[in-house]
Amino acid sequence: MSNLNTFRNEAKQSLLSWLDKYLPAAPEMAFDIIVLLWIATFALMLHIFLHRFVHPLLARIAQKSSPQWQRALLANSFFRRCSYVLQGVIVQSQASLWLADDSPSLLRLIDVISDQWILVFSLLAFFSMLDSVQSVALRRVGHQQFPWRGLLQTIKLIASVLVGLLAISSLMGQSPLYLLSGLGALSAVLLLVFKDPIMGLVAGIQLSANKMLAVGDWLEMPKYGADGDVIDIALTTVKVRNWDKTITTIPTYALISDSFKNWQGMTESGGRQIKRSVLLETSSIKFMDDDLFAHLKDAELLGSYLENKKQEIEQANQSHKANMTVGLNGRRLTNVGTLRGYLVSYLKAHPNIHQQMTLMVRQLEPTSNGLPIQIYAFTNTTDWTEYEGIQSDIFDHIFAVLPEFGLRAHEAPTGFDIRSLVNPVL
């Protein structure tokens, strides 16, 4: 260091002697201008060297390297921002070397400007490092459930506040502790200002710890008009891409305070529920006669069912010695019961119905709109398009086979029906 100071003093004295000879009016000012030009020239040369030679070299090394973090740092401009920090440090060092003794005001100005430059690009380099951590973590299995984005945004917010305090203290020429000592009185205001980020951070941790929600889940939240895939979980908001391709933004803390439905369990189970009813006209329900029995016994899905039910009913009636000449006595097959048996066999033989999940055809409470026969089963796919196709095919078949059982689907009278009563269509 002493050798450097000796070199600086000798160079400065030589330059001042030369300036005093040719510019005797203002040799000190001319010296300052020359120093500023030298600092600017050196900074420009350093900038060209770093951005034309060093950065391309680092890019080639990162592209050929196997670790993901090197490519992530390059993609998030970490090295470029670090080079700006280095340039600021070099400028400040050059100014301290040449202007330390004779130009304190100019040195102070350069120090303040370079300090702000170094702080800003140091903060941006830190942001690039956090973004790289996030991108690498989200590519690894098991890390997707953790709210990296919300946590890293919180760290960015804290770092921004601290760097802001350092920047203000540099401009004021005061210690950062001087500013921090006054934050106690502003704590209530800061809590109010950062209320949403704090609540969002807490909500994000709870969502992750309890495995309530993750990016890619199907979220349904009618209160906010959200029904679609979660595409982003940030510090204060959760973004949902709805099925109509619109984007709904939900406050993160609302997912803790309000209820929502996460369809991820359905997706992971491998089956999606069918729970739909057919309304039968009750006046079409009747006991099966011999003709209808003979017509249906040859059906592939009904033959064994009808034979077993027939034997079961005959044995029950014989054991009770029921007088079958009266329609009210004994047990008898009905067309609606046979329909339920057929639908159970049909669903068990269906290639797109999940056979390891609940499967039943049940009768619900009759209403003025008829008797509901509900299909309760699960498809063996969770894809929405395939699911709707399977469900539609099943109910197409159900409506088509109703006449085979002597049953009719319930329909409310339409205007055409009323007009037909007044003016019969021939």
C-alpha positions in Angstrom: 0.0 0.0 0.0 2.9 2.3 0.8 4.4 1.7 -2.7 1.0 2.5 -4.2 0.8 5.8 -2.3 4.3 6.6 -3.3 3.5 5.9 -6.9 0.4 8.0 -6.7 2.1 11.0 -5.1 5.0 10.9 -7.6 2.6 10.7 -10.5 0.4 13.4 -9.1 3.4 15.8 -8.6 4.7 15.1 -12.1 1.3 15.8 -13.6 0.8 19.0 -11.5 4.2 20.3 -12.5 3.4 19.7 -16.1 -0.1 21.4 -15.8 1.4 24.3 -13.8 3.7 24.9 -16.7 1.1 24.9 -19.4 -2.1 25.8 -17.4 -0.8 28.0 -14.6 -4.2 29.5 -14.0 -5.9 26.4 -12.7 -3.7 23.3 -12.5 -5.7 21.7 -9.7 -9.0 21.9 -11.7 -7.2 20.6 -14.7 -5.9 17.7 -12.6 -9.4 16.9 -11.4 -10.7 16.9 -14.9 -7.9 14.6 -16.1 -8.6 12.2 -13.2 -12.3 12.1 -14.0 -11.5 11.4 -17.6 -9.1 8.6 -16.6 -11.7 7.1 -14.2 -14.4 7.2 -16.9 -12.0 5.7 -19.5 -10.9 2.9 -17.2 -14.5 2.2 -16.3 -15.5 2.1 -20.0 -12.6 -0.3 -20.8 -13.5 -2.5 -17.9 -17.2 -2.6 -19.0 -16.2 -3.6 -22.6 -13.8 -6.3 -21.3 -16.4 -7.8 -18.9 -19.3 -7.7 -21.3 -17.5 -8.6 -24.5 -15.1 -11.2 -23.3 -15.9 -12.4 -19.7 -19.7 -12.8 -20.0 -19.5 -14.9 -23.3 -16.9 -17.1 -21.7 -19.1 -17.6 -18.6 -22.1 -18.3 -20.8 -20.2 -21.1 -22.7 -19.0 -22.6 -19.5 -22.5 -22.6 -18.0 -24.1 -24.1 -21.1 -21.6 -27.0 -21.0 -21.8 -27.6 -17.3 -24.2 -30.2 -15.8 -25.2 -28.4 -12.6 -28.5 -26.6 -13.0 -27.6 -23.8 -10.7 -24.9 -22.5 -13.1 -27.4 -22.2 -16.0 -30.0 -20.7 -13.7 -27.6 -18.0 -12.5 -26.7 -17.2 -16.1 -30.4 -17.1 -17.1 -31.2 -14.7 -14.3 -28.4 -12.2 -15.1 -26.5 -12.9 -11.9 -23.0 -12.5 -13.5 -24.0 -9.4 -15.5 -25.2 -7.7 -12.4 -22.2 -8.7 -10.4 -20.0 -7.1 -13.1 -21.9 -3.8 -12.5 -21.1 -4.1 -8.8 -17.4 -4.6 -9.7 -17.4 -1.6 -12.0 -18.8 0.6 -9.1 -16.2 -0.7 -6.7 -13.4 0.0 -9.2 -14.6 3.5 -9.8 -14.8 4.2 -6.1 -11.3 2.8 -5.6 -9.9 4.9 -8.4 -11.5 8.0 -7.0 -10.2 7.2 -3.5 -6.7 6.7 -4.9 -6.4 10.0 -6.9 -8.8 12.4 -5.1 -8.3 11.4 -1.4 -6.2 14.4 -0.4 -6.9 17.4 -2.6 -10.5 17.1 -3.7 -12.7 16.0 -0.8 -15.9 17.5 -2.2 -15.5 15.7 -5.6 -14.5 12.5 -3.8 -17.6 12.7 -1.7 -19.8 13.2 -4.7 -18.3 10.2 -6.5 -18.5 8.1 -3.3 -22.2 8.8 -2.9 -23.0 8.1 -6.6 -20.9 4.9 -6.6 -22.4 3.8 -3.3 -25.9 4.1 -4.7 -24.8 2.2 -7.8 -23.2 -0.6 -5.8 -26.2 -1.0 -3.5 -28.7 -1.1 -6.4 -26.8 -3.7 -8.4 -25.9 -5.7 -5.3 -29.6 -5.9 -4.5 -30.4 -6.9 -8.1 -27.6 -9.6 -8.0 -29.1 -10.9 -4.8 -32.5 -11.0 -6.5 -31.0 -13.0 -9.3 -29.5 -15.5 -6.9 -32.9 -15.9 -5.2 -34.6 -16.4 -8.6 -32.1 -19.0 -9.5 -32.7 -20.8 -6.2 -36.4 -20.8 -7.0 -36.0 -22.0 -10.5 -33.7 -24.9 -9.5 -35.9 -25.9 -6.5 -39.1 -26.0 -8.5 -37.5 -28.5 -10.9 -36.8 -31.0 -8.2 -39.4 -33.5 -7.1 -40.8 -32.8 -3.7 -40.0 -29.1 -3.7 -43.0 -28.0 -5.7 -45.3 -28.1 -2.7 -43.1 -25.6 -0.7 -44.2 -22.0 -1.2 -40.8 -20.9 -2.6 -42.1 -17.9 -4.4 -43.8 -16.4 -1.4 -40.9 -17.1 0.9 -38.3 -15.6 -1.6 -40.5 -12.6 -2.2 -40.5 -12.0 1.6 -36.7 -12.1 1.6 -36.6 -9.7 -1.3 -38.9 -7.3 0.5 -36.8 -7.4 3.6 -33.6 -6.9 1.6 -35.1 -4.0 -0.3 -36.0 -2.3 3.0 -32.5 -2.8 4.4 -30.8 -1.6 1.2 -33.1 1.4 1.1 -32.0 2.3 4.7 -28.4 1.9 3.6 -28.9 4.1 0.6 -30.6 6.9 2.6 -27.9 6.7 5.3 -25.3 7.1 2.6 -27.0 10.2 1.2 -27.3 11.7 4.7 -23.8 10.7 5.7 -25.2 9.0 8.8 -24.8 5.5 10.3 -27.6 3.1 9.4 -28.1 2.6 13.1 -29.2 6.2 13.3 -32.1 5.4 11.0 -32.9 2.0 12.6 -33.3 3.7 16.0 -36.3 5.6 14.6 -38.0 2.6 13.2 -39.5 1.7 16.6 -42.0 4.6 16.4 -42.9 3.6 12.8 -43.4 -0.1 13.6 -47.2 0.3 13.7 -47.2 2.0 10.3 -44.9 -0.6 8.8 -47.2 -3.4 10.1 -50.1 -1.6 8.4 -48.2 -1.1 5.2 -46.9 -4.7 5.0 -50.1 -6.3 6.4 -50.9 -8.2 3.2 -47.3 -9.5 2.6 -47.2 -10.7 6.3 -50.6 -12.4 6.1 -49.7 -13.8 2.7 -46.4 -15.3 4.0 -48.2 -16.9 6.9 -51.0 -18.2 4.6 -48.4 -19.6 2.2 -46.6 -21.5 5.0 -49.9 -22.9 6.2 -51.0 -24.0 2.7 -47.7 -25.8 2.2 -47.4 -27.3 5.7 -50.9 -28.7 5.5 -50.6 -29.6 1.8 -53.7 -27.7 1.1 -52.7 -26.2 -2.3 -49.9 -26.4 -4.8 -49.2 -25.1 -8.3 -51.0 -27.2 -10.9 -53.9 -28.1 -8.6 -57.5 -27.7 -9.7 -59.0 -25.0 -7.4 -62.7 -24.1 -7.2 -63.7 -21.0 -5.2 -67.1 -19.6 -6.3 -66.8 -16.6 -4.0 -64.0 -15.2 -6.2 -65.2 -16.8 -9.5 -62.2 -19.2 -9.6 -62.6 -22.6 -11.2 -59.4 -23.9 -12.9 -55.7 -24.6 -12.5 -53.5 -22.8 -10.0 -50.6 -21.3 -12.1 -48.9 -19.2 -9.4 -48.7 -18.9 -5.6 -47.0 -15.6 -4.8 -46.6 -13.7 -1.5 -49.9 -11.8 -1.6 -51.9 -13.4 -4.5 -52.7 -16.8 -6.0 -53.4 -16.9 -9.7 -55.9 -19.3 -11.2 -56.4 -19.9 -14.9 -60.1 -20.7 -15.3 -61.4 -23.1 -17.9 -62.5 -20.2 -20.0 -58.8 -19.1 -20.1 -59.5 -16.0 -17.9 -57.2 -15.4 -14.9 -58.6 -15.0 -11.4 -56.4 -13.4 -8.7 -57.2 -14.4 -5.1 -55.6 -13.0 -1.9 -53.4 -15.7 -0.5 -54.8 -15.2 3.0 -58.3 -15.7 1.7 -57.5 -19.4 1.1 -57.0 -19.7 4.9 -60.0 -17.6 6.0 -62.5 -18.8 3.4 -63.4 -22.3 2.1 -62.4 -23.7 -1.3 -62.4 -27.0 -3.1 -59.2 -28.6 -4.3 -59.8 -31.3 -6.9 -56.3 -32.6 -6.7 -57.5 -35.6 -4.6 -59.7 -36.6 -7.5 -56.9 -36.3 -10.0 -54.6 -38.4 -7.8 -57.2 -41.1 -7.2 -57.4 -41.9 -10.9 -61.2 -41.7 -11.0 -63.8 -39.0 -11.5 -67.3 -39.2 -10.1 -70.5 -39.6 -12.2 -73.5 -38.6 -10.1 -76.5 -37.9 -12.4 -80.1 -39.0 -12.4 -82.7 -40.0 -15.0 -86.3 -38.9 -14.1 -88.8 -41.7 -14.8 -92.5 -41.1 -15.3 -94.1 -42.9 -12.4 -97.2 -43.9 -14.4 -94.9 -46.2 -16.5 -93.7 -48.2 -13.5 -95.4 -51.6 -13.3 -94.9 -55.3 -12.5 -93.2 -57.4 -15.2 -95.6 -59.7 -17.2 -94.6 -62.8 -19.0 -94.2 -61.0 -22.3 -91.8 -58.4 -21.0 -89.9 -61.1 -19.1 -89.6 -63.2 -22.2 -88.5 -60.2 -24.2 -85.7 -59.3 -21.7 -84.4 -62.7 -20.6 -82.4 -63.0 -23.8 -80.4 -59.8 -23.1 -76.8 -60.6 -22.5 -76.5 -58.4 -19.4 -79.9 -59.4 -18.0 -80.2 -63.2 -18.6 -78.5 -64.4 -15.5 -79.9 -61.6 -13.4 -83.5 -62.4 -14.4 -83.0 -66.2 -13.8 -81.6 -65.6 -10.4 -84.2 -63.1 -9.4 -87.0 -65.4 -10.7 -85.7 -68.3 -8.6 -85.3 -66.1 -5.5 -88.8 -64.7 -5.8 -90.4 -68.1 -6.5 -88.7 -69.6 -3.4 -89.8 -66.7 -1.3 -93.4 -66.9 -2.4 -93.5 -70.7 -2.0 -92.0 -70.4 1.5 -94.8 -67.9 2.4 -97.5 -69.9 0.4 -98.5 -66.6 -1.3 -101.6 -66.6 -3.4 -100.2 -65.3 -6.7 -103.6 -65.0 -8.4 -104.0 -61.7 -6.5 -101.6 -59.0 -7.7 -101.0 -57.6 -4.3 -99.7 -60.9 -2.9 -96.1 -62.1 -2.8 -93.0 -60.7 -4.4 -92.8 -59.8 -8.1 -90.4 -58.3 -10.5 -90.9 -54.7 -11.6 -89.7 -53.1 -14.7 -87.9 -50.3 -12.8 -86.1 -52.8 -10.5 -85.1 -54.8 -13.6 -83.8 -51.6 -15.1 -81.6 -50.9 -12.0 -80.2 -54.5 -12.2 -79.5 -54.0 -15.9 -77.7 -50.7 -15.3 -75.5 -52.2 -12.6 -74.5 -55.0 -15.0 -74.0 -52.5 -17.7 -71.7 -50.3 -15.6 -69.7 -53.3 -14.4 -69.1 -54.3 -17.9 -68.3 -50.8 -19.1 -64.5 -50.5 -20.0 -64.3 -46.8 -18.9 -65.8 -47.3 -15.4 -63.5 -47.7 -12.4 -64.4 -51.0 -10.9 -62.4 -50.5 -7.6 -64.5 -47.5 -6.7 -68.1 -47.1 -5.5 -70.5 -48.2 -8.2 -74.3 -48.3 -7.6 -77.6 -47.4 -9.2 -80.0 -46.0 -6.6 -83.5 -44.8 -6.4 -84.0 -41.3 -4.9 -87.1 -39.8 -3.4 -89.9 -39.3 -5.9 -90.9 -35.7 -6.7 -93.5 -34.0 -8.9 -91.0 -34.4 -11.7 -90.9 -38.2 -11.5 -88.8 -40.9 -9.9 -85.0 -40.2 -10.0 -82.8 -43.2 -10.8 -79.3 -42.0 -10.0 -76.1 -43.4 -11.5 -73.3 -43.2 -8.9 -70.0 -44.4 -10.3 -66.4 -43.3 -11.2 -64.7 -43.1 -14.6 -61.2 -44.6 -14.9 -59.9 -41.3 -16.3 -59.8 -37.8 -14.8 -59.4 -36.0 -18.1 -62.3 -33.6 -18.4 -63.0 -34.1 -22.1 -62.9 -37.9 -21.9 -65.0 -37.8 -18.7 -67.8 -35.8 -20.4 -67.7 -38.1 -23.4 -68.0 -41.3 -21.2 -70.8 -39.8 -19.1 -72.7 -38.7 -22.2 -72.4 -42.1 -23.8 -73.8 -43.8 -20.7 -76.8 -41.6 -20.5 -77.4 -41.8 -24.2 -77.7 -45.5 -23.8 -79.9 -45.3 -20.7 -82.5 -43.0 -22.5 -82.4 -45.3 -25.5 -83.2 -48.5 -23.5 -86.0 -47.2 -21.4 -88.7 -48.2 -23.9 -87.3 -51.8 -23.8 -88.4 -51.9 -20.1 -91.8 -50.2 -20.8 -90.6 -47.1 -19.0 -90.8 -43.4 -20.1 -88.6 -40.5 -19.1 -90.4 -37.6 -17.4 -90.9 -34.5 -19.5 -92.8 -31.3 -18.5 -95.5 -30.3 -20.9 -94.3 -27.9 -23.6 -96.2 -25.3 -25.5 -96.3 -27.7 -28.5 -98.0 -30.3 -26.3 -100.7 -27.8 -25.2 -101.3 -26.7 -28.8 -101.5 -30.4 -29.8 -104.4 -30.9 -27.4 -106.3 -28.0 -28.9 -105.4 -28.7 -32.5 -104.4 -32.4 -32.8 -101.7 -32.9 -35.4 -102.8 -35.6 -37.8 
